């Protein structure tokens, strides 16, 4: 590609226009009465014993020992708290820990220091185990894919409850290479266009089938292309993503670039001649080009850095990097009628 010629600056004559968890079941705290627990202890006594402030005086001959295991838990009491894996998704044959967070039923944070937690892990390398005073489980390894459940029975000196944890997803055979291609993220409303994206490059193990679902856009029959409508210049579509899954319970979610509508009949700026520059302020702007051309560039005013700025020509989005601090032009040929720039500093832009 030939070196770009020097820009002859002219002012623009066109003004800028305005622009699946498993829910827990509820349960109630099991009350303690002086008739069921008769042993007199201090308020800091072991789990399952009453404080002296709530204990009626009882003759020594009538003392009955009650262990913490005799406190009957209520199933799925979310008042006692919540629990969840450290991360929501892991890969096959890897490990994670689970964490319990106390709820409204445990009013005194100090009670957690002596609380007993009895964990159970569906499909984990540790089926179950018990710990006192720690709200984080040991690391559990999973060797089969799919959604895995866990629960924890929390017992304090004031009662007990069973808490169902939010599930963990274990991926099976890996899905790799996925990209969200910005097929049209500058839809021209004057042409009735919509924003479009394409899921591309996803691969997995032989014999497995891939399926796609989209968030924030509507997929076509293939599931690979998704569309979002725009109605006016400046409309922005954000948060679009697609999720791809295979037959071995693997799931990957890929984020897509945001889209912003343009209107070629209402350009922010207009270039009507090659090798003739127009001044464009910092920020995002739409530039309509009413001349045949092969390349586009913007040169910062005053020699300032343009690192971090972007130039969008069709589906080609170029980010200005440190190697080209002083000025930048799209390295591959660009001939789109509308180019969008997002500049960190004011610049002179031109085509040739």
N, C-alpha and C positions, 0 to 999 in steps of 0.2 A: 504494500500500500504506500502510495506516495506521501511524503510529509505534507501536513496541512499548510496551506498558504497563510500568510498573515491576515488577520481579521481587520477589515475596514469598518470602524464603528459608526453606526448611525443610530439614532433613537427610534424606538418603535412608534408607529403611528396608530397602532391599535391599542386602546386603553384596556386595562385589565377589567374583566367582567366580574360580577359577584359570584361570587361563586355559590349384677343382681345380687343386691344384698339379701341376706337372710335375717328378717326382723326377729328380735327377741320377744318373748311373751312376757307380759307383766306379772308381778308377784308382789306380795306384801310381806312386811317384816314380821317374824314370829315373836310375839311378846314373851317376856319373861315375868313370871310372878313369883312371889315368895313361897308359894306352895310347890312350885316345880324346881326351884333352885334355892336350897336352904343353907348353903355354905356362906358364912360371913367372911368377906375379904375386903381389902382396901380398894380404892378407886383405880389403882394401877395394877390390879391383880391380873391373872392369866385370862385368856379368851374364854368366854362362856360363863364368867363369874360376875356377880352383881357388885355395884359400888355400895359402900357402907351407907350412903345417903338414901338408898332405896330398899335397904334390907331391914326386915322386921327382926327383932331379937328372938333367937331360937335356942332352946336348950341344946347343949353339946350332944346329948344322947340322941337327938333327932337329926343331926347333920347328915346330909346325903351328898356324896360326891357326884358332880355332873361335869363330864368332859365337854370340850368344844364340839366334838363330833356328834353329841346328842342334840345340838341346836339344829332344828329342821330348816333347811334353806327353802326359799320361795323361788320357783323357776322363773328365770328371765326378768328379774326385777331391774329395770333400767334406772330406777332411783338409786341403786347402789353404785352405778357407774357405767362406763363403756369400755370396750377393749377392741384393739385393732392390730393388724400386723404392722411392722415398721414401714414396709412398703407394700403397695397394693398388688404388685405383680413381681414374680421372680422367675428365673429360668429353671428348667429341670435340673435336678441334682444339686441345687444350691440351697442356702439356708436363710432364715430370717428369725427375728425375735418378735414377740407380741407384747403389747403394753396395756396395762389397766389404768384407767383414769377414774378417780372416785366421783360419785354423784352426790345428790342432795341428801340422801339418807345417812351419809357419813359426814356429820357436821364438824367433828373435831379432827383436824389433820393429824394430830398426834396418834389417833387410833390406828392409822395406817402403819405405824412403826411396829405394832404387835399383831397386825392383821395376818390371817392365814389365807393364802391363795392356792387353790387346788385347780390346776390347769388340765385341760384335755385337748388333744390335737388330733383331728381327723386326718388319717393318712400320713402323719408325721413320723420322723425317726424316734421321737419321744411320744408315746401314746398319752402319757399323763405324768404329772409330778406335782409335788407340793412344796411351797416355799413360804417363809414367814418374813414379813417386813419389806419385801421387794415387789415392786409393781411391774418389773420387766422380766419376762420369761427367759429361760435359756434358749440358745439358738436351736431351731428345729429344721431339719433337712427333709426335702420332699423329692421322692424318686418317681412319682407318677404325676401326670399333668391333670389340669382341671381346677375347679373351684374347691378350696379346702376350708372347712369350718373349724372353729375353736370356741371354747367357752371357759369361763373361770368362775369358781365358787369362792366368793369373798366372805370371810367370817371375821367379825370384830367382836368386842366384848358386849356390844349392844344388839347383835343380830347377825343374820346371814342371808345372802342372796346369790342367785345364779345369773351370770351375765353372759349373753350370747355375743360373740365378737363379730365384727364385720369380716366378710370372707377374704381369703387370700387366693389370688389366681396364679396358677403355676403353668407357664408356657411349656409346650412340648417341642416338636421340631421347629427350628427357627424359621422366621420369615425375614428375608434380607432384601436390600436394594431398593426399598420403596421411596418414591419421590412424588411430590405433588407439583405437577407442571402447571404454571400459570398460562393457560391457553389464551385467555383474554381477560386481563385484569385492568384494562382501560376501556371498558365498553363505551361505545359512542351512542348516546341516547338519541342523537339526531338520525341515526341509522336503525334505531330500534334494537340495539344489541343488548345482550345480557353478559354478566361476568361468567366466565367458564374456567374450570380446572380439570386436569386429567390425572388419574392415578396411574403411575408408570413404574416399571422396573421391579415389581415385587416377585420374588422367587421363594420357593420352599422345597422340601424334600420330594423326590419322585413319588408319584402315586397319590399325592395329597392335593385337594382342591382348595382354591382360594375364593373367598367371598368378601364383598365390599359393602360398607355402609357409610353414609355421609352425614355430617353435622353442619348445619348452616347453609346447605345448598341441596338441590334436588338432583338425584342421580338419574341417568338414562337407563334403558333396559339392560345394558351391559354391566352397569355398576361402576364403570371406569370413568365416565365423564359426568360432571355435576355442574349445574347452572344456578345462578342467583339473579333475580331481576333487579334492575335499577330504573329509576323514573326521571331523574333530573341530574344535571351536571353537579358534580361534587358529592353525589351519593357514595357512601363508603360501605363496603361489605367486609366485616371482620369476623374472626373466629371460625372460619371454615376449616374443616379437617375431615379426613376419612380414616375409617378403621378397617383393617384387613384381618381376616381370621382364616385358619386352616382346619383340617379335620382332626388335628392332634391337639386341639384346645389352645393353640397359640394365637395371640392377639397383639397387633401393633397399631398404634394410632399415629398418624402423620399430620402435622399442621401445614396449612397452606398460606400463601401470601395473601395479604389484604388486597381488595380491589377498590378502585375509585373511578366513578363515571366521568366521562368528558362529553363535551358537545362541540363537534368540529365547526358548527356554525357560530359558536360563541367562544372563540379562543381567548385565553389570557394574553397571549402574545402571538404575533404573526411575522414569519420570515417570508419575504416576497422575492428575494434575490440571493443567489449563491455568493459566498465569500463576503457577505455583508452582515456584520454583527448587530445584534440588538442587546440592550442591557436588560438583565433579568435580576430582580432582587432575591435576597436569601429567602429560602422556604420552597414550598411546592408550587409549581406552575405548569400550565399546559401550553405548549407551543405548537401552533399550526404552521405547516410549511407548504407554501403555495408555489413550489418550484421542484423540478426533478433534481435529485441529489443522491449521493452515495454514502456520505459520512456526515456525522454530527459531532460538534464539540462545544464545550463551554470553557472559557478562560477566566480565572478569577480576576477581579479588579484589584489593583494595587499589589499583585504578586502574592496574595494570601493563600493559605492552604485550603484545599477543597476535600481533604480527607473525610470520609464518611458520607459525602454526598452521593446521590444516585441519579442515573439517567436511564429512563425506561423507554425502549423502542420496541413496540409489539410485545412479544413474550421475552425479549432480551432485557434483563435488568442488570446494569453494571454498577457496582459500588466503587467509588473512587478510593484508591488505596495509597499507601505511603510512597510507593514507587512513582506515582504520578501526582505529586502534591501541587504542582504549579498550574497544570491544566489537564484536561482529559477529553478524549473523544471515544466513541464506541469503536472498538477494534474490528468488529465484524461489520460488513456493509449494512447500513440502515437507510431505508427508503420509505418509512411509514409517513403518512400525512400528518400525524400528530405524535409528538414526543413529550413525555412528562419528565421534568427535572425536579429534584429536591436538593437545593443547594445550601451549604453551610454558610456561604458568603455571597455577596452580589457578584455577578459574572457577566461576561459578554459571550453570547452563544451564536453560533453560525453553522452553516452547512456548506459543503462543496462536493 
